Amino acid sequence: MSTMAEFERLARAHDMAGIESARSEVGPDHVPQLAGLYWTLPDWISRVLVADLLAGRSHPAADEVLRDVLRAPLTGHWKDDWIDIVKIGALGHLDEEHADRQSRYFSDREALHRAVEETLARLGLSLDAQPQPQPQPEAGLPAAAHPLPEDPEAALAEAAKTGRLEDVRRLLAGGVSPHITHDSDPLLLVALRSGQAAVALALLQAGADAKARRATGGQSALGWAAFFGCTDVVEDLLRRGAPVNAVDQYGQPPLSNAAANGHAETVRALLRAGADPLAQWNSAPVVLADGTETVTRRCVLQSAVRGGRVEIVDLLLAAGAQRDADAALQTACVEGSAAVVRRLLAAGADAGGTGSGPTPLMRAAGRGLTAMVRALLEAGADPTAVRGGRTAQQYAKGARAEQIRALLATARPSAPGDGASPTGVGGH
């Protein structure tokens, strides 16, 4: 089977894993063919998968596809996550401002959907269809008319997991314990892992243990509440004695969960309660090609960078996290935004980077973000630095690669604070 025939087969079969594996096989000659295929496909999921293969490809036909795929409607099921991810890539392909915000969009889907609507309006387009309303459950009988089910504990666990608050209250009022476990996890964790804040508050009011942890992984109730940005639950857990710096099996604290997912109010609540902005931990082990395992040291400020919210970076820096600015800068150049990079540079991060790996400038060039490249050059990053035999120019890729190479070629190194911008950088 030819490569193009395989691409078409994967798209029509909605084989998302296959499409993900096939990205590396897309060559320049495939781009116009894939664009042509896109317009022949009968459904949006198939089109989304083809658009995924075209993101980052510099070609007018790819641009046209990536404008159109923004029209894809959400479906109301799990495939929406894939549609959103492809739209994030499409926005970044079409506009550097959106490429700069990609980490924000991953953690804040409402912001993504607003950006999609604004872009479509500017293009004179609209979503193909509005999502169908979710069916509403029929109104139930008064609680007194509902006898307890045959297995009340299983019923309570299912109600907690799916957010049926009235059923949870009825079962608790009927005498079912809030201390039961489901699949070895405390019921409070069952609710919080599903993001059910109102249910969690009801369980806490009924006496659930605020210090509860998962049986595997050691994640705390506070950690999950922080992950979903359930600030009311976080504050209630803290009032009931939950340790603010309780860590999971890798040492990651709740503050990191809130920061990584863009929840500024939750970050504030945790910092007020004494959360440590300088907490560090080792990442989960990664198995290398030779079979050995490696871990990476992480910090809360890096988590904030991944969350994409400048506001949270500012909160942590104000709380004393400047020590970790260098590590966070490296992460920001891979996953963050130019605004975050500027904040970290202002906090004293080394524009040239630390260690022997790629410099921040190389990482920014590899993402194709001219604003980030410009910020680093203005802070004194050396455009001629060599790592592993390559310069930042050789790292540049994506739709704006030539623009970045030109910017690097006309720049000269300058010491931070010397009052001079690199040649061709800045508008002064």
C-alpha positions, 0 to 999 in steps of 0.5 A: 500500500502506498503512503498516501493510501495508508494516510487515507485508510488511517483517516477514514478509520479514525485511527488516531494512534496510527495518525500520530505514528504517521506524522514523521512519514509526511514529506513535502510531496505529500502536503498538496496530496493530503490537502486534496484528500482533506476536501474529499473526506465525508466527515469531520473526524477524518478531516481533523486527522488529515489536518493533524498531518498538515500542521506546521507544513509550509504550503498554501494548501496546508494553510487553507486546510488549517483554516477550514478545520477550525470549523469542525464542531465538537461531538460531545464525546471523548474525540473532542479532546483530539479535535481541540488538540488539532485546533490548537495546532492549526491556530499556532500554524496560522498565527504566531500569537496563538502559537505563543499561547499553545500551553495556555490553550491546553490547560484552558479549553474555554480560552481555546474555544474563544480564540477559535470563534474570534479567528473564524469571525475574522476569516468570515467563517463559522462552526459547521454545526452547534454541538447537540445539547446533552440529554437531561435526566428525567426529574426524579421522585422526592427523596423519600420515595426512593428506597435504598438500592440493593447495593447502596455502597456501589450506588454511592460510588457510581453517583459520586463518580458521575456527579449526581449530587442529589443521589449522593446526598440521599444515600448519605442521608440514608446511612451509607458511609462516606468512608467507603472505598471503590476500587481500593480508593477512598470515595472522596478520591473517586469524586475528585478524580472525576472533578466532582467538586460539589460531591466532594464538598458533600462528602467532606460535610458528611465526615470524609477524611480530608487527608485521604490518599489514593491506594496507588500513587499516593495522590492526596485529595488536596492534590486532585482538588488542586489539579481541577482548580476546585478552590472551594474544595481546596480551602475546605480540605485545608480547614479540615487539616489536609497537609498543604505540602502533601506529595505523591509518590514522586514528591510532586505537591498540590501547588504544582498541580494547580500551577500546571493546569492554570488555576490562579485562584487555587495557587493563591489559596495554597500559597496563603496556606503555606505551600512551598513555591520552591518544592522540587521532585523527580519526574516519573522514570523514562526508559531510554533506548538502551534500557536504562532509566532516567529521571528529571528534576522538576520544580513548581515554577516549571509547572507554572510555565506549562500552565501558560499563565503569566499571572501564576508565574508572577505569583510564584516569583513574588512568593520567592521562586526566583531560584528556579528561573533558569530551569523554568526558562528552559521549559518555557522555551519548549512549552511556554510563551514569549510573555512567560520568557520575558517574565523569567528573564526579568527575574534574572534567568540566564538568557544563554541557558545553563548546562551542555544541552540546547540553549533557550534560543535554540529551543525557541527557534525550534518552536518557530516563535519569532517573539520568543527568539527576539526576547532572548536576543534582546536579553543577550542570548548568543545567536552563534552558540554551538551545542552538539555541532548545531547553532540556533539557525540550524534548530529553526523549523516550522512555517516561520523558520526562514524568518527566524533564520534571518533574524538570527543572521542579523543579530549580534551578541549583546550583554544584558543591560548594556543598553544595546539591542542585537542588530536587527532586533527590537524597534529602538 
